[in-house]
């Protein structure tokens, strides 16, 4: 059984196989938990949502450190 790993989300896959469940999970994540942000991001950088809900542009290394904290 595959469950959504996002806080306070009770979504659970109902599918005949693990592969089908993973496809459902991918669709669920994209439809429910992903937000498209249109902005110019320099090469080698990513956008990360900080604890206060704001988007911050940082290098990939900085993003890894941020998520590790």
C-alpha positions in Angstrom: 0.0 0.0 0.0 1.3 3.4 -0.9 0.4 6.4 1.2 1.2 10.1 0.7 4.2 11.2 2.7 3.1 14.8 3.0 2.0 16.0 6.4 -1.7 15.8 7.1 -2.5 14.2 3.8 -4.5 11.0 4.0 -4.3 9.9 0.4 -3.8 6.2 -0.2 -3.4 4.4 -3.5 -6.0 1.9 -4.6 -4.5 0.0 -7.5 -4.2 -3.6 -8.8 -0.3 -3.5 -8.8 2.5 -1.6 -7.2 3.4 0.0 -10.6 -0.2 1.3 -11.0 -0.1 2.6 -7.4 3.1 4.5 -8.1 1.6 6.1 -11.2 -1.4 7.1 -9.0 0.9 8.5 -6.4 2.9 10.5 -8.9 -0.4 12.0 -10.3 -1.6 12.8 -6.8 1.7 14.6 -5.9 1.6 16.6 -9.1 -2.1 17.6 -8.8 -2.2 18.2 -5.0 1.2 19.1 -3.7 3.1 20.8 -6.5 3.0 24.4 -7.4 4.3 25.9 -10.6 6.3 29.1 -10.1 7.2 31.1 -13.1 10.5 33.0 -12.6 14.0 33.2 -14.0 16.2 30.8 -12.1 20.0 31.0 -12.9 21.7 27.9 -14.1 22.8 25.6 -11.3 20.2 27.0 -8.9 16.8 25.8 -7.7 13.8 27.3 -5.9 13.1 26.1 -2.4 10.1 27.0 -0.2 11.4 28.1 3.2 9.7 27.5 6.6 7.9 30.8 6.3 6.3 29.8 3.0 8.4 32.0 0.8 10.4 30.8 -2.2 14.2 31.3 -2.1 16.7 30.8 -5.0 19.8 28.9 -3.9 22.4 26.6 -5.3 21.8 22.8 -5.3 24.3 22.4 -2.6 22.6 25.0 -0.4 19.2 23.3 -1.1 20.6 19.9 0.1 21.9 21.5 3.3 18.6 23.3 3.8 16.6 20.1 3.5 19.1 18.2 5.7 18.4 20.6 8.5 
